[in-house]
Amino acid sequence: MNELIEGMLLVLNFQTLLVIMIAAVFGVFVGAIPGLSATMAVALLVPITFAMEPTAAIAAIITTAAMAIFAGDIPGTYLNIPGTPASAAYVADSAALGRKGRAREALGLNVTCSVIGGLTGTLVLVMIAPSLAEFALNFSSYEYFWLAILGLGSAVFISQGSAVKGFLSLMIGLLLATVGLDLVTGAPRFTFDVPDLMGGINFIPVMIGFFAMYEVMKLYAQHKLTSAHDAPTIAAQHGSVFGKVPMHLKRYWKNVIRGSTLGAFIGALPGAGADIAAWIAYALSKKRSKTPEAYGTGHVEGLVDAGSANNSAVAGAWVPALVFGIPGDSITAIVIGVLYMKGMNPGPTIFMDNSAMAYGLFTAFFVANLILLPIGYLAIRSAHIFAVTPTRVLMPIILCFCIVGAFAINNSLTDIWIMLACGVVAYLIATANFPIAPAILGLVLGNILENNFMTSMIKADGNLLAFIERPISASLALMVVLIALFPLLARLWRKRGNAPLAPKEVTE
């Protein structure tokens, strides 16, 4: 009880609440700009968090992510351009409502469902994480090795598109993780006689390059830079923000529960996150709907499911991040780096060594989702400002933030070159339809994988059977095998389902 009160006091003070308010405005602004993602907002925020207290820094990241995920609905509704990848799942319906003059109604429903989904995901986090952490205390290096493999495998097969491309993207991240001194021999690897690379590649410049720098390059390449005089025209809008929300919630309350629950558990899968949760929730909603033909024409049912799922997944992704140190998505991958820099190692002991901090994190989630309602309302009322923001002016400013943020970590020009190189690599692989998220998870999990593998091999004296001798490690190994065989099993199941029925015997 004392830890709970201490955790709440860490958040419910003037300084932290002020940080949350500023982060909320920042998250709404970045999320509402077409093409800029929630991960980019968090990546730009990280250098600023160095000067903050740990609780304030994590609360700022939580708030920014929640706000940006919702704010991505604003340009999707007004301009048919999803602000974040999570908004792309239902952009056809929200844009159709915007063309009918019902943008405020759609966004009011989105922000309400986002708040409900976010609170549901937080409750799942509060209920599952401490119990799971108690169970995870039984884990040794063998279990953490298989858990890292499980996270890497999930990132490949859950990500959209080709599993082969996801695997190759993952290899890029693992390659970056090998730079620096070898853990066993102490020999330098891929350092090219650059002293700054002896300690490995810094996590934050890679984050900024892979997300923020990549988005800048993509927008310039696609010639989507607009000025104030050639901004797109927005249809005339009517109606209030929350006027019809109670009616929609009363009609689709089951969809709210389904989307929120589904989002929380999908978010808890390593490598999934809000983007995958929104797509799966929307697809499931369409499949279970009585009027699937109405989807894509301005039907609010899909908005309820997907809008609840995306913010619920934001909280769900923190379950593996806090308990195992395995990122649930690209945002929590950044958070893990921040936690390490603040001297707090994510893992099951965080609930014992920093219990007040853990409860403060839970409180920050509740505050961030509750504050989403008033901030979201103000954003909806002034949405046209976000929707027509001239990106020609915005992109150079973001580029300056990228350079300053990469340099400020270690005051090193090497980090700027790393950021630029990672931006170019991200642009090239994304142009070839390679997913970026597996590369990020490969970088984060690469050191965890190598450390636990080498530790386990030393303990087992080279005996590979030791990796499956313990019951928990054997179970995790079995899960890894099933995930690896899932595409083959799914293909065989589809072939079996599409097989023609055998002709019936004719009886005389």
Summary of the structure (lengths in Angstrom):
residues: 508
radius of gyration: 23.2
end to end distance: 80.0
largest distance: 90.2
contacts: 1933
relative contact order: 0.18
helix: 75%
strand: 1%
